[in-house]
Amino acid sequence: MSWSRNSGVLLLTAMLGCSVQQPTMAAAVCPARADHPLRFVDVFDGAPSDMATLVPDQAGESSGYWQLGYVYDAGRFVTVRCKYADGSTPDVKLTSKIKRCDYSIDSKKTLKLDCK
């Protein structure tokens, strides 16, 4: 099988396109669990052991958000602690710069977190 120059350029373009695309952070932060819905989140400036819990910039009963760009601008990172109905509390370290995390709570008291 021989490769033409155009085939090589097309293959390289396809490979570069795939490597540049990044998944949205929303899918990686507190994934949905059918049997155990997300109930609460804690957002930390750095590691949870530093006990620097961040208060939402806007907090309502059913929605709100945290502005987080300044944490990364200062050379730090954000950690989200996901609290599920079964009592599990995994921590998710957000190493890529996140500008904002929004939360919403539905009528079943299930929380959804979207960070971008």
N, C-alpha and C positions, 0 to 999 in steps of 0.2 A: 504494500500500500504506500503510495507516495503522498506527501503533504504539499499542497500548494502554499504559496505565501499568504493568500487570503484566508485559507483554513487556519493557519497558525495565528494570524491576527485575530480572527474570530474567536478561536479558543482562548487566547490570552485575554481578550476583552471580556469573555464570559467568566473566566476565572477571577479577574479583577473585580467585576461587578458583584460576584458572590462574596468576595472577601471584604468589600466595603460595606455591604449591607449589614446592619446590626439589628437584632431583635429588639422590640420595645421592652423597656424595663418593667412595664406593668405586668407582663406575664411571669417574670422572675420574682416579683415581690409578693409574698403571701398568696401562693397559688390556691385556687378554689379547691375545696375538698367536700365532696357530695355529702358524706355522712357527718362531717364535723365542720360547720360553717365558721368563717372568721368572725369573731365578736369584737375584738379590740386590737389596737396597735399602739406601740410606743415607738417614738422616733428619737434617736440619740445622736448627739454631736460626738462622733467617735464611737468607741467601744462602750457597751452597756456598763461595764465595770467602772467606767469613769463617772457614771451616774449623772450625765449631762442630758437629762430628758428635755426635749424641746416641746414647747407649748405651741399649738397651732396658731398661725397668724390670723386665721379666720376660723371660728369654731361655732357651729350650729348643731342643733339636735340631729339633723339628718345629713349634713354636709359641712365640709370645711377643707382647709389646706394649710400646708407648711411651705414657706419660701425657703429653699435650701442652697441656692447658689453661693451664698456668702461663706458657707462651711467649706466648700471646695476651693473657693477663691483664697481662703486662708491656709490651704494645704492640708485640710483634714478630710474626713469622710463621714458618711451617715450610715447608721445601722438601724434597721427596722426590726422590732420584735413583734412577731405575729402571734396573736393569742386566739386559739381555736376553742370551740365549744367543748371539746374533749379534754381541755386543760393543757394541751401541748403548746409550747412557746418557742418555736424556732427563731433564731436570729438570722437576719439577712444583711450582710455587709454590702453597701452600695458603693463600689469603688469608682465606677464611672460617674462623671459629673451629672447630677440631677438638679434641675432648676426648681422643681416643685413637685410635691406629692399632694394629691387630692383624695379625700375620702367621701364616701356616701354610704348611708345606711338605709336599707329598704324596710318595708312594713313588717318583715319577719325578723328584724333586728340583725340581719346579716350585713356585715361591713364589706365594702369593696375599696381597695386602695389602688390608685393609678399614679405612678411616678414617671415623670419625663424630664 
